[in-house]
Amino acid sequence: MSERPAESGPRRSSAAGTADAPVGTPAEGVPTDGSRLDAVVAIALSDLRQRSRSPKYLAVALLVAYLAQSVTAGDVQLFVAGDYTGVPTAEWFGGFAAVVATTLLVLGGFSLVRGPLARDRAEGIAPLVATSPVGDATYLVGRWLGYVAVLAAVTAALALATVAGFALHGTGPLALWDLVAPFALLTLPTMALVAAIAVCFEAVAPLARTLGTAIYVFGAMMVMSVTAVAPVPIFDLLGIAVVRGSMLADLPVDVSGLDRLTFRIAPPTEAARFTYHGVDWGLVELGSRLPILAAAALSLGVATLAFDRLGADAGLAGLVSRVPTPLARERDHDDAPSEATDAIATDRLDGAADPAATTVDRLDRLDPGTPRLLDPRVVLAELRLTLRGHRRLWYAAVLGALVAQFVAPLDAVRGLVAPLALLLPLATWSGLGVRERRHRTEALVFTAPRPAGQTLAVWAGGAAVGLLAVAGYAARLGLAGDTAALGALLAGLAAAPALALAAGAWLGSARAFDTVYLLAWYLGPLQAVAPLDFVGATSVGPVRTAAYAALAVGCLALAVLGRRRP
């Protein structure tokens, strides 16, 4: 959309906006004097005001405090060249904490900030802004700036917490520049890229939900893995190459023959200590951030091409529509509204019902004389809801996974086939806690009898879909008499949808669950990190099985309480 001059007339809602403003020009906060910079700042500030009302950022503050305490108090240590760790000086704390913070914010910051673009579409705000002087580029840059501001605030909180931790646990003089510079020069440019990717994924409608989260998490982990071992990393996403190179230069041993995989974070153990003098910020170190900023600008450019506030299904088609090709012209001609579609639209506006759109399944009337906490008819209805609406490829993938679980060797099923199959229920689990809000049926669902039973029915439907995805593996474990592994699998399948329900009920979004589940799935069943192996793919322990069963019960209780809130 091109920038347009302001027109006189009544006012309309801003990007933050409220839909009750008069119609015509943007609402209060968005300038009408044509100043793009003022508009960008106004949109960013509106985003910050909206986020300030969310309780989830209190949890972020608690996580920041816990992370800073873990890094500075010695709960975890950074080891260089295998057996060396640094004296806890300001330089060491600054470099170590910045690398840890950047890693965690790359993995979690995407889900933390994204959502306002989708919310604007869902609430009808975006088309209102589309009629204002705020063009697509200004709107997206404003959203991006708001995302950057949120991530910068978290980064600043981590930097301040690191300073406080050094004052309590550090050694040597309090050198503020050495403590804060890695956050400012390494973490912030990466946060600009994370914010730009979040804007880009929201602009492309197919990537705005669970699929986008999965692609981002796996892509981020792949980029981090590749750049961590590259001889000369061109794209130093985390700033590891800068910090690691300066640390290796201060080691009291010859590092020329060392493998580059010499930079690890682990629980504290006995290790030789050396004095780290910090990063010498020169042109090479600062220039390593330029590819990060260039990637952020490229992501915003792609988002601008793909974005269409007037289209609910905007996305990749937007890229094609901006290119003047015969194919695009033919598509535009085919998409022109016909008399038939106009007549249908008129009938719907006049109140005529579309039978195909209004047909719903109806449950029999519940007998008030026999109250049941978990009515099997409600469970069956929830199971139908969870199994419907997927693409044909999803059903084919479930069928293929079941066949593979029956024919492949049991060890291969345990270590690879079943973990891969556990990705299939994610599309269902992701929406369990936010389905009513997404479809605006809270007033109908949450006022029905026995809300606790409804929550249990939703959970049972989600757990059944998870069990369906690994039914072959579960059956073979039962036939083999491996009750410990079967119990671990069932506990994990119970915990995952319960966590999704609790996260959706209290946070109002599926993004947090998507990110946590994908990270746990990758690190646990695939990478053999025992505490996160929630289905016993690599190891089984009765304590861990009991812990995940308790997690399921606790999350269900939280979900019941959260869904009863007004």
ZIKA-V222415 format. One record per pair of residues at least 24 apart in sequence whose C-alpha atoms are under 7 Angstrom apart, sorted by the first residue. I is the first residue (numbers start at 1). J is the second residue. If there is no record, write none. Layout:
BEGIN
i=I j=J
i=I j=J
END
This chain:
BEGIN
i=1 j=135
i=1 j=136
i=2 j=135
i=3 j=133
i=3 j=134
i=3 j=135
i=4 j=133
i=5 j=34
i=5 j=133
i=6 j=32
i=6 j=33
i=6 j=34
i=6 j=133
i=12 j=128
i=13 j=125
i=13 j=128
i=13 j=129
i=14 j=129
i=15 j=43
i=15 j=125
i=15 j=126
i=15 j=129
i=16 j=43
i=16 j=46
i=16 j=47
i=17 j=125
i=19 j=125
i=25 j=132
i=26 j=129
i=26 j=132
i=32 j=133
i=36 j=138
i=40 j=138
i=40 j=139
i=40 j=141
i=40 j=142
i=41 j=142
i=43 j=142
i=43 j=143
i=44 j=142
i=44 j=143
i=44 j=145
i=44 j=146
i=45 j=146
i=47 j=146
i=48 j=146
i=56 j=507
i=64 j=158
i=65 j=161
i=68 j=158
i=68 j=161
i=68 j=162
i=68 j=165
i=69 j=165
i=71 j=97
i=72 j=162
i=72 j=165
i=72 j=166
i=72 j=169
i=73 j=169
i=74 j=268
i=75 j=267
i=75 j=268
i=76 j=265
i=76 j=266
i=76 j=267
i=76 j=268
i=77 j=265
i=77 j=266
i=77 j=267
i=77 j=268
i=78 j=264
i=78 j=265
i=78 j=266
i=79 j=263
i=79 j=264
i=79 j=265
i=80 j=262
i=80 j=263
i=80 j=264
i=81 j=262
i=81 j=263
i=82 j=262
i=83 j=271
i=83 j=272
i=84 j=271
i=84 j=272
i=84 j=273
i=84 j=274
i=85 j=271
i=85 j=272
i=85 j=273
i=85 j=274
i=86 j=273
i=86 j=274
i=86 j=275
i=86 j=276
i=87 j=273
i=87 j=274
i=87 j=275
i=88 j=170
i=88 j=171
i=89 j=170
i=89 j=171
i=89 j=172
i=90 j=166
i=90 j=170
i=90 j=174
i=90 j=175
i=90 j=178
i=90 j=179
i=91 j=178
i=91 j=179
i=91 j=276
i=91 j=277
i=91 j=278
i=92 j=276
i=92 j=278
i=93 j=179
i=94 j=178
i=94 j=179
i=94 j=180
i=94 j=182
i=95 j=182
i=95 j=243
i=98 j=182
i=98 j=183
i=98 j=187
i=99 j=238
i=99 j=239
i=99 j=240
i=102 j=187
i=102 j=238
i=103 j=238
i=106 j=194
i=107 j=217
i=108 j=515
i=109 j=151
i=110 j=194
i=110 j=195
i=110 j=198
i=111 j=511
i=111 j=512
i=111 j=515
i=113 j=147
i=114 j=198
i=117 j=202
i=118 j=202
i=121 j=309
i=121 j=312
i=126 j=309
i=127 j=309
i=127 j=310
i=130 j=309
i=136 j=304
i=137 j=304
i=144 j=195
i=144 j=196
i=144 j=199
i=147 j=195
i=148 j=191
i=148 j=192
i=148 j=195
i=151 j=191
i=152 j=188
i=155 j=183
i=159 j=183
i=178 j=278
i=186 j=239
i=189 j=289
i=189 j=292
i=189 j=293
i=190 j=237
i=190 j=292
i=192 j=296
i=193 j=292
i=193 j=293
i=193 j=295
i=193 j=296
i=196 j=296
i=196 j=299
i=196 j=300
i=197 j=299
i=199 j=303
i=200 j=299
i=200 j=300
i=200 j=302
i=200 j=303
i=203 j=303
i=203 j=306
i=203 j=307
i=203 j=315
i=204 j=306
i=204 j=307
i=204 j=314
i=204 j=315
i=204 j=316
i=205 j=313
i=205 j=314
i=205 j=315
i=206 j=315
i=210 j=427
i=210 j=514
i=213 j=514
i=213 j=515
i=214 j=518
i=229 j=260
i=229 j=261
i=235 j=291
i=235 j=292
i=236 j=288
i=237 j=292
i=242 j=285
i=243 j=279
i=246 j=278
i=246 j=279
i=247 j=276
i=250 j=276
i=373 j=450
i=373 j=453
i=374 j=453
i=374 j=456
i=374 j=457
i=378 j=457
i=379 j=457
i=379 j=460
i=379 j=461
i=382 j=457
i=382 j=458
i=382 j=461
i=383 j=461
i=386 j=428
i=386 j=461
i=386 j=462
i=398 j=469
i=402 j=469
i=402 j=470
i=402 j=471
i=402 j=472
i=405 j=472
i=405 j=473
i=406 j=472
i=413 j=473
i=414 j=537
i=415 j=537
i=415 j=538
i=418 j=470
i=418 j=473
i=419 j=525
i=421 j=469
i=421 j=470
i=422 j=469
i=424 j=469
i=425 j=465
i=425 j=466
i=425 j=469
i=428 j=462
i=429 j=462
i=429 j=497
i=429 j=500
i=430 j=500
i=430 j=510
i=430 j=513
i=430 j=514
i=431 j=510
i=432 j=500
i=432 j=501
i=433 j=500
i=433 j=501
i=433 j=502
i=433 j=503
i=433 j=504
i=433 j=505
i=434 j=504
i=434 j=505
i=434 j=508
i=434 j=509
i=434 j=510
i=452 j=560
i=455 j=560
i=459 j=497
i=459 j=498
i=462 j=497
i=463 j=493
i=463 j=494
i=463 j=497
i=466 j=493
i=467 j=493
i=484 j=540
i=485 j=536
i=485 j=540
i=487 j=545
i=488 j=535
i=488 j=536
i=488 j=540
i=488 j=545
i=489 j=535
i=489 j=536
i=491 j=545
i=491 j=548
i=491 j=549
i=492 j=534
i=492 j=535
i=492 j=548
i=494 j=552
i=495 j=548
i=495 j=549
i=495 j=551
i=495 j=552
i=498 j=552
i=498 j=555
i=498 j=556
i=499 j=552
i=499 j=555
i=501 j=559
i=502 j=555
i=502 j=556
i=502 j=558
i=502 j=559
i=505 j=559
i=505 j=562
i=505 j=563
i=506 j=562
END
